[in-house]
Amino acid sequence: MQPLMERITGALATVRNPRTGADVMAADMVRDIATTVDGKVRLTLLLAADDDATLVRDVRQAIEALAGVSDVRVDVRDPAQTEPTPARRAPTSAPPAMNQPQAPATGGMGRALPVMDAAPKAPPKVPEPVAYPQLGRIIAVSSGKGGVGKSTVAVNLAVALAKMGKRVGIMDADIYGPNLPLMLGVDAAPSVVDEKIIPLEAYGIKVMSIGFLIEKEQPAIWRGPIVMKILTQFLKDVAWGQLDYFLVDMPPGTGDAQLSLVQATQVHGAVIVTTPQQVSVGDALRGVKMFERTAVPVLGIVENMSYFENPETGKPIAVFGTGGGARLAAETNLPLIGQVPLDPRIQEGGDTGRPIVDAEPTSRAAKELEAIAQRVVERLVGIYGA
């Protein structure tokens, strides 16, 4: 049998980049292949903004099919951030200018320090937003910070809308920390039919996540152009079918993913999730302002973990304080469309892939989430009509 390294390179030579037609080895897209004696493989894949994100899956599957391979890890890098800066040398007939760095005095080609007076590159052209009428109303579920239960709210809103008889899709735009596979209990590589990615399905909704394409423990070290490419591909290259509502679970904050989404397509509304604490409310306020500046209507504020219901008396206990969501709503002149109680069953459902709206439909939390879904629909109808 051939050595493992030879078999890996041979397998990778069969994986072709649809954009260029060349295999990933010939195109020098694969770097730093490493193996262990027990069959673990790790490599770096250089994925440009114009490349198909499913190449990550194809590379991993090509290696996993080899005998003796026990584990495969694919690290993704942007080639623009990988190549070294070429050395710049001063003319030999004159000393270098004071504002020009010298190449290392090692005889060979060295890596120069950045040249501060070099002309800056032209900023990348921002594409015009594309309409995707088949997706229906596109709703971004966002938060100013992590840990407020944004993904939990997004998942349960999607399930609640499906229970109302709506055709629903949900996309995981949290490229750096995808949670939908775990929270919806689906985790498989999606198939491709007629050059379209087939989304997975759970609880009557269609689901797409970068988590289906990369290893669970693999860090996504991607810059803005790659994020834009992935989100755009999920919008146009996934066979969503005809939907009524398309929810997008955004990463926390106001960074690349948020800007990429509003540049890629028309977002019909945003739902801002916060908790009662002032630190969460302050961050959520920045999220509201970001959507307002990008002309995305904010449909309302959801205060998650509002209170814990005393199991003996039924009285609410303000574990994280009170009034944060109401203060944010008043400050931004937006409606507070729901206050979801702190319920251990919500956390359990998120960890086991059973959203509380489906698993415990009679619970106070499930009823509140269903009411929020109804208010979201009403807000959209009020803005855009039926």
ZIPE-V106096 format. One record per run of one state. SS is the DSSP state (H for helix, E for strand, C for the rest). FROM is the first residue (numbers start at 1). TO is the last residue. If there is no record, write none. Layout:
BEGIN
SS/FROM/TO ; SS/FROM/TO
END
This chain:
BEGIN
C/1/3 ; H/4/12 ; C/13/15 ; E/16/16 ; C/17/22 ; E/23/23 ; C/24/29 ; E/30/35 ; C/36/39 ; E/40/46 ; C/47/54 ; H/55/64 ; C/65/70 ; E/71/77 ; C/78/78 ; H/79/81 ; C/82/129 ; E/130/130 ; C/131/132 ; H/133/135 ; C/136/136 ; E/137/143 ; C/144/149 ; H/150/163 ; C/164/167 ; E/168/172 ; C/173/179 ; H/180/184 ; C/185/191 ; E/192/193 ; C/194/195 ; E/196/197 ; C/198/199 ; E/200/202 ; C/203/204 ; E/205/209 ; H/210/212 ; C/213/223 ; H/224/236 ; C/237/237 ; E/238/238 ; C/239/244 ; E/245/249 ; C/250/255 ; H/256/264 ; E/265/265 ; C/266/268 ; E/269/274 ; C/275/277 ; H/278/293 ; C/294/297 ; E/298/303 ; C/304/307 ; E/308/309 ; C/310/315 ; E/316/317 ; C/318/323 ; H/324/332 ; C/333/335 ; E/336/339 ; C/340/343 ; H/344/352 ; C/353/355 ; H/356/359 ; C/360/363 ; H/364/384 ; C/385/386
END
